[in-house]
Amino acid sequence: MSNTNKKHVETVIVGSGFSGIGAAIELKRIGMHDFVILEKANDLGGTWRDNTYPGLTVDVASTSYSYGFAPKSDWSRLYAPGSEVKAYADECALTFGIREHINFGKQVKCSRYDQSANLWETTLESGEVYCSTYLVSATGLFGPPKLPEIDGIESFSGHIMHTGQWDHSYDFKGKRAAVIGTGATAIQVIPELVDDVSHLAVFQRTPIWLLPKPDVVFNKWVKNLFRILPVTQRILRFITHTLNEILFGIGFSHNRQFPWIFKCLKKVGISHIRSQVSDPELREKLTPAYDFFCKRPSFSNVYYPVFNRDNVSLITEGIESIRDDVIETSDGHKHVVDVLICATGFSVFDKNIVPAFQTYGLDGLEIGEYWEENRFSAFQGITVPKFPNYFMIFGPYSAASASWFGMIDTQVRHMSRCLKAAKKKNADYIEVKQEAYDKDVRHIMRRRKDQLVFNGDCTRSRSYYFDKKGDVPLIRPATQLGMWIRSHLVRMSNYKFDQRGV
Ligand code: NAP
């Protein structure tokens, strides 16, 4: 392609979920308006655009699941439905003038740093090329929906769907349904199906830890209060943030020092099962044999009671094969089903999942290959040596908060501090120093022994938190408050700044 066919902007952001929108708002805030957001789909919202299964709600209090600078006063309840979260993404993109920067239907194939021009060349599947000084990946955590690897699944003769690609046209009335998986998605979707289907078979490999959901409806009085006196919503946000910080930041990342936090929650989880499930054998099957939070726990008041119903079976024998409309389990039982729902999650930390496209830095180094040979890591979860002018909103070890917005907040702050420092120094080249990166990796390795996943018993959890190397790059061994302070104070001497543009 000739140079004239290439589009030039100062910054390319890839992805228009909350991370991409958050990065864009921050760029505008610091006066960098020349950017484009490349989005593969025809709508914005990332995970909240793609996931539309029945029962979807956010599993973090909505007061914390939002940008601090854009509180939404009319959430219908504390744990808002997915459709409201998606509407919030639309609203923010509109209010902050981000929507007009989004180019839809632009699937990025790869991005390559051109050393001679100090430019990132981002190539789309269509062949189009965008050149930019800065590149920001905001492609989230999840890869494509993952179907279970089960012998014969492709020959299933009934209707099959993944929760991440819900088929709303399917009528469940009177059908024999099966759900594979009992993660945070399954526990939301299963209670929505039981009234319609004639029978529901739930195939559980590993049970999930569940706590009672402290959900409340925000009636018109509460909404009016939030609108007229915004400080009341700020107070509630402070409370939900603090609880998240105690449970997640301290309970998880300082598990060695504060083991009692999760021990208490484990007891709450056990008594939740006892109070909602009458059959002792069922209770036993639903009780996890690993420590609380080895994998993402969730909240629900309606999941366990489902198993008291006559038209629901919990199947814990492993699935051997699928032939036509029959799921055969290891005990030889043949389960005949009309519709199979795979609540089997997504690929996470794997090559070209984070980020979701090939990224070539200095000397043609590809970031996914580099991490495969070494280990997933990034300085403060955002920058990597040899990848100048490149910022990952969600990178390895960037998240220390139960809410995705906590992560966005610290990462975009870190990014804009680098960009502002570059402008001040009249530089257009920003690269994190190798020694800063190495020091951060050593720090994480030292601190991670305090985390629940390394301090507790997670052997029987099959947790997707662990990557192929046994690391947990999804969660930084830190508190959100610690990350927030660091993002404000991170020393710019950790970076090389230069003037390289031609
Ligand atoms: P997930 O947590 O990865 O759970 C997948 C489930 O499928 C697990 O129970 C897994 O069993 C099971 N599974 C996978 N392959 C299987 C096989 N071959 N045979 C039998 N079982 C199999 O996926 P998810 O529930 O979709 O959740 C994905 C992420 O979305 C999580 O991070 C969750 O927290 C998040 N989420 C967030 C919200 C929200 O409101 N913010 C809502 C829902 C989900 P094993 O455990 O044995 O592997």
Residues whose N, C-alpha, C, O or C-beta is under 5 A from the ligand:
A	BS01	NAP	T57 V58 D59 P148 E149 I180 G181 T182 G183 A184 T185 A186 F203 R205 T206 R296 A343 T344 G345 F346 S461 R462
